[in-house]
Amino acid sequence: MTRLWLLLFLALPLRTLAVPVVPQFRSGSSQTSSTSESVINETITSHQYRTGYSYSASGHNIESTDANEYINPTATTLTEQTVGGVNFSWTSPNLETVPRFTITNPGAAFSLQETLITPGLDTVTTIQRTINTSTTVETTTTFGQ
């Protein structure tokens, strides 16, 4: 008997009642805003190396002791070095070959300026900076029915 009721219940059409969904608004809008900020701290270090040497001599009322000499010392050694992971080499002057000078007119005024700049680390430049950035995105959405 229970099977009969169950069969009868399944065979009869059932009426379903659906309620339509109706929004309670006609139009509207939505606004969103987001902000992101970043800070970048940077340190830049630069090393400049001089790989040769520079010699200069100037003056007045002087002359080289040997007129056939060049006014420059000869190169003597090639040196290699690694500093901070950077390999470099340089040529050094032979200081025994620096030109010798004599006064042309003894008793008269004279001047002699000699400059020798040797190879090696020349300058280290360090730059430290902070970069601040801020980004804001604003979105407005408008909708209606």
Backbone as numpy.savetxt, mean C-alpha at the origin, in Angstrom:
# Nx Ny Nz CAx CAy CAz Cx Cy Cz
-71.77 -52.62 10.24 -72.60 -51.45 10.24 -71.71 -50.19 10.24
-70.66 -50.27 10.97 -69.75 -49.13 11.01 -69.17 -48.89 9.63
-68.97 -49.96 8.92 -68.43 -49.82 7.58 -69.44 -49.17 6.66
-70.66 -49.43 6.86 -71.73 -48.86 6.04 -71.81 -47.37 6.27
-71.75 -46.96 7.52 -71.78 -45.51 7.81 -70.54 -44.81 7.22
-69.46 -45.46 7.33 -68.23 -44.87 6.81 -68.30 -44.75 5.30
-68.83 -45.75 4.63 -68.98 -45.73 3.18 -69.98 -44.67 2.77
-71.05 -44.54 3.47 -72.09 -43.55 3.20 -71.53 -42.15 3.42
-70.76 -41.99 4.45 -70.17 -40.69 4.77 -69.19 -40.24 3.67
-68.42 -41.17 3.14 -67.47 -40.86 2.08 -68.16 -40.63 0.75
-69.26 -41.24 0.50 -69.95 -41.13 -0.78 -70.76 -39.86 -0.88
-71.22 -39.30 0.18 -72.04 -38.10 0.14 -71.16 -36.87 -0.08
-71.59 -36.01 -0.94 -70.80 -34.80 -1.14 -70.92 -33.89 0.08
-69.82 -33.36 0.44 -69.79 -32.44 1.56 -69.64 -31.03 1.03
-70.28 -30.14 1.67 -70.22 -28.75 1.27 -69.14 -28.07 2.12
-68.19 -27.44 1.44 -67.16 -26.72 2.16 -67.42 -25.24 2.01
-67.19 -24.56 3.06 -67.39 -23.13 3.05 -66.03 -22.46 3.18
-65.69 -21.65 2.18 -64.42 -20.94 2.20 -64.70 -19.47 2.40
-63.89 -18.89 3.22 -64.03 -17.46 3.49 -62.90 -16.76 2.74
-63.23 -15.84 1.86 -62.18 -15.15 1.12 -61.36 -14.26 2.07
-60.08 -14.16 1.77 -59.20 -13.31 2.56 -59.15 -11.95 1.87
-59.55 -10.95 2.58 -59.56 -9.60 2.05 -58.64 -8.75 2.92
-57.63 -8.13 2.32 -56.74 -7.31 3.14 -57.50 -6.12 3.70
-57.00 -5.66 4.80 -57.64 -4.55 5.49 -57.06 -3.20 5.07
-56.30 -3.17 4.03 -55.71 -1.92 3.58 -55.83 -1.83 2.07
-55.67 -0.65 1.55 -55.72 -0.44 0.11 -54.32 -0.16 -0.45
-53.49 0.56 0.29 -52.13 0.85 -0.16 -51.27 1.13 1.07
-49.98 1.18 0.83 -49.08 1.45 1.95 -47.64 1.53 1.47
-46.77 1.74 2.39 -45.36 1.79 2.04 -44.55 1.27 3.22
-43.35 0.86 2.88 -42.43 0.33 3.89 -41.07 0.97 3.66
-40.42 1.37 4.72 -39.09 1.97 4.60 -38.10 1.17 5.45
-36.94 0.91 4.86 -35.86 0.25 5.60 -34.58 1.05 5.40
-33.74 1.00 6.37 -32.46 1.70 6.30 -31.39 0.83 6.95
-30.24 0.73 6.29 -29.14 -0.03 6.89 -27.85 0.77 6.69
-27.02 0.74 7.70 -25.76 1.47 7.68 -24.64 0.52 8.03
-23.57 0.59 7.24 -22.38 -0.21 7.56 -21.18 0.73 7.63
-20.32 0.46 8.58 -19.12 1.27 8.77 -17.91 0.35 8.80
-16.80 0.84 8.22 -15.57 0.06 8.28 -14.41 1.00 8.57
-13.44 0.45 9.27 -12.22 1.19 9.61 -11.05 0.34 9.15
-10.19 0.93 8.32 -9.00 0.24 7.82 -7.78 0.98 8.34
-6.95 0.29 9.10 -5.69 0.86 9.59 -4.58 0.29 8.73
-3.80 1.17 8.09 -2.76 0.74 7.17 -1.41 1.27 7.62
-0.40 0.45 7.46 0.98 0.88 7.65 1.75 0.44 6.41
2.34 1.41 5.73 3.12 1.15 4.52 4.56 1.54 4.84
5.48 0.60 4.67 6.89 0.88 4.90 7.66 0.63 3.62
8.47 1.59 3.23 9.25 1.51 2.00 10.72 1.71 2.33
11.58 0.85 1.77 13.03 0.96 1.96 13.66 1.29 0.61
14.48 2.33 0.60 15.20 2.68 -0.63 16.69 2.38 -0.38
17.27 1.64 -1.33 18.66 1.25 -1.22 19.48 1.92 -2.33
20.64 2.37 -1.99 21.57 2.91 -2.97 22.56 1.79 -3.26
22.70 1.41 -4.54 23.52 0.24 -4.87 24.90 0.62 -5.39
25.18 1.88 -5.46 26.51 2.31 -5.90 26.98 3.44 -5.01
28.07 4.02 -5.37 28.59 5.12 -4.59 28.72 6.35 -5.49
28.84 7.48 -4.85 28.99 8.73 -5.56 30.11 9.53 -4.90
31.03 9.99 -5.72 32.14 10.80 -5.21 32.21 12.07 -6.05
32.37 13.18 -5.38 32.57 14.43 -6.12 33.58 15.27 -5.38
34.33 16.07 -6.16 35.32 16.99 -5.60 35.24 18.28 -6.40
35.29 19.39 -5.69 35.28 20.68 -6.37 36.06 21.68 -5.53
36.41 22.77 -6.12 37.13 23.81 -5.39 37.82 24.74 -6.36
38.63 25.63 -5.80 39.42 26.52 -6.65 40.84 26.61 -6.08
41.76 26.92 -6.97 43.18 27.00 -6.66 43.71 25.64 -6.19
43.17 24.57 -6.79 43.65 23.21 -6.49 43.80 22.45 -7.80
44.59 21.41 -7.76 44.73 20.52 -8.92 45.05 19.12 -8.42
44.73 18.14 -9.26 45.02 16.76 -8.92 46.52 16.55 -8.98
47.06 15.70 -8.09 48.50 15.47 -8.08 48.95 14.73 -9.32
48.07 14.00 -9.97 48.39 13.30 -11.21 47.38 13.76 -12.25
47.80 14.49 -13.22 46.91 15.07 -14.23 46.18 14.00 -15.05
46.70 12.78 -15.08 46.08 11.72 -15.88 45.03 10.93 -15.10
44.87 11.20 -13.81 43.89 10.47 -12.98 42.48 10.98 -13.24
41.57 10.06 -13.09 40.17 10.47 -13.08 39.86 10.98 -11.68
38.94 11.88 -11.56 38.57 12.39 -10.23 37.45 11.52 -9.70
37.78 10.27 -9.46 36.79 9.32 -8.95 37.54 8.09 -8.42
37.20 7.60 -7.24 37.86 6.38 -6.77 37.37 5.17 -7.55
38.20 4.15 -7.63 37.81 2.94 -8.35 36.93 2.05 -7.47
36.09 1.24 -8.12 35.24 0.30 -7.40 36.10 -0.83 -6.87
35.79 -1.29 -5.68 36.65 -2.31 -5.07 35.92 -3.59 -4.73
34.75 -3.53 -4.14 34.09 -4.77 -3.72 32.61 -4.75 -4.09
32.12 -5.93 -4.28 30.69 -6.13 -4.50 30.16 -6.86 -3.28
29.24 -6.27 -2.55 28.74 -6.85 -1.32 27.26 -7.18 -1.51
26.84 -8.34 -1.00 25.44 -8.74 -1.07 24.89 -8.83 0.35
23.61 -8.45 0.50 22.99 -8.46 1.82 21.49 -8.69 1.65
20.85 -9.24 2.70 19.40 -9.39 2.74 18.89 -8.68 3.98
17.97 -7.74 3.77 17.36 -7.00 4.87 15.86 -7.04 4.67
15.14 -7.53 5.66 13.68 -7.58 5.58 13.18 -8.40 4.41
13.90 -9.44 4.03 13.48 -10.29 2.92 13.84 -9.73 1.55
14.53 -8.60 1.50 14.94 -7.99 0.23 16.42 -8.23 0.03
16.78 -8.86 -1.10 18.18 -9.10 -1.43 18.70 -7.92 -2.25
19.85 -7.42 -1.91 20.46 -6.36 -2.70 21.96 -6.47 -2.61
22.62 -5.85 -3.58 24.08 -5.83 -3.59 24.53 -4.43 -3.95
25.75 -4.10 -3.56 26.27 -2.78 -3.86 27.76 -2.85 -4.12
28.25 -1.80 -4.76 29.67 -1.67 -5.07 30.23 -0.56 -4.19
31.33 -0.84 -3.51 31.96 0.14 -2.62 33.19 0.76 -3.30
33.54 1.98 -2.91 34.75 2.60 -3.49 36.01 2.14 -2.75
37.11 2.15 -3.45 38.41 1.90 -2.85 38.93 3.26 -2.39
38.94 3.50 -1.09 39.31 4.81 -0.57 40.79 5.13 -0.77
41.60 4.12 -1.07 43.02 4.37 -1.37 43.18 5.07 -2.72
42.16 4.99 -3.57 42.27 5.59 -4.90 41.56 6.93 -5.00
41.15 7.49 -3.86 40.54 8.83 -3.89 41.62 9.80 -4.37
41.28 10.66 -5.30 42.29 11.59 -5.83 42.91 12.46 -4.74
44.17 12.80 -4.92 44.90 13.68 -4.02 45.03 15.03 -4.72
44.95 16.10 -3.95 45.00 17.44 -4.53 46.12 18.25 -3.89
46.65 19.18 -4.66 47.63 20.14 -4.16 47.16 21.55 -4.50
47.69 22.49 -3.76 47.32 23.89 -4.00 48.14 24.40 -5.19
47.45 25.05 -6.12 48.11 25.53 -7.33 49.02 26.72 -7.03
48.53 27.74 -6.36 49.31 28.92 -6.01 49.43 29.00 -4.49
50.51 28.50 -3.92 50.66 28.54 -2.46 50.55 29.97 -1.93
49.88 30.13 -0.82 49.69 31.43 -0.19 48.41 32.12 -0.64
47.85 31.69 -1.77 46.59 32.28 -2.25 45.42 31.51 -1.63
44.26 32.13 -1.68 43.05 31.47 -1.14 42.75 30.22 -1.96
42.23 29.21 -1.31 41.82 27.99 -2.01 40.62 27.37 -1.29
39.96 26.47 -1.97 38.88 25.71 -1.34 38.87 24.31 -1.94
38.40 23.36 -1.14 38.27 21.98 -1.58 37.06 21.37 -0.89
36.13 20.88 -1.67 34.96 20.19 -1.14 34.94 18.78 -1.74
34.95 17.79 -0.87 34.86 16.40 -1.30 33.60 15.80 -0.68
32.87 15.05 -1.49 31.66 14.38 -1.01 31.72 12.93 -1.44
31.53 12.03 -0.49 31.46 10.60 -0.79 30.17 10.07 -0.18
29.29 9.58 -1.03 28.04 8.96 -0.58 28.18 7.47 -0.83
28.13 6.70 0.24 28.37 5.26 0.12 27.09 4.49 -0.15
27.20 3.26 -0.62 26.01 2.46 -0.89 25.40 1.89 0.39
24.19 1.41 0.27 23.49 0.79 1.39 22.09 1.33 1.53
21.54 1.16 2.70 20.19 1.64 2.97 20.20 3.16 2.97
19.36 3.74 2.13 19.34 5.20 1.97 18.27 5.83 2.84
17.02 5.41 2.65 15.91 5.98 3.43 14.88 4.91 3.74
14.20 5.11 4.85 13.06 4.27 5.22 11.88 5.22 5.38
10.83 4.96 4.62 9.63 5.79 4.67 8.51 4.96 5.25
7.86 5.46 6.30 6.74 4.77 6.91 5.53 5.68 6.85
4.46 5.16 6.27 3.20 5.90 6.16 2.16 5.14 6.96
1.53 5.81 7.90 0.45 5.20 8.66 -0.81 6.01 8.40
-1.87 5.31 8.04 -3.12 6.02 7.78 -4.31 5.16 8.21
-5.40 5.86 8.51 -6.65 5.22 8.88 -7.72 5.68 7.89
-8.43 4.71 7.31 -9.49 5.01 6.35 -10.82 4.62 6.99
-11.69 5.61 7.19 -13.02 5.37 7.74 -14.03 5.50 6.62
-14.87 4.48 6.44 -15.93 4.55 5.43 -17.26 4.22 6.07
-18.28 4.87 5.59 -19.64 4.65 6.08 -20.57 4.61 4.88
-21.42 3.58 4.82 -22.36 3.42 3.72 -23.76 3.26 4.30
-24.69 4.07 3.80 -26.08 3.98 4.24 -26.94 3.68 3.03
-27.81 2.65 3.14 -28.74 2.28 2.08 -30.15 2.45 2.63
-30.94 3.26 1.95 -32.34 3.46 2.34 -33.22 2.94 1.22
-34.22 2.12 1.59 -35.13 1.53 0.61 -36.56 1.87 1.00
-37.32 2.35 0.04 -38.74 2.62 0.25 -39.52 1.75 -0.71
-40.45 0.97 -0.19 -41.30 0.10 -1.00 -42.75 0.60 -0.88
-43.38 0.84 -2.01 -44.78 1.28 -2.05 -45.60 0.16 -2.67
-46.71 -0.15 -2.04 -47.56 -1.22 -2.55 -49.02 -0.79 -2.47
-49.84 -1.43 -3.27 -51.27 -1.14 -3.29 -52.05 -2.35 -3.71
-53.37 -2.23 -3.56 -54.24 -3.36 -3.88 -54.84 -3.17 -5.24
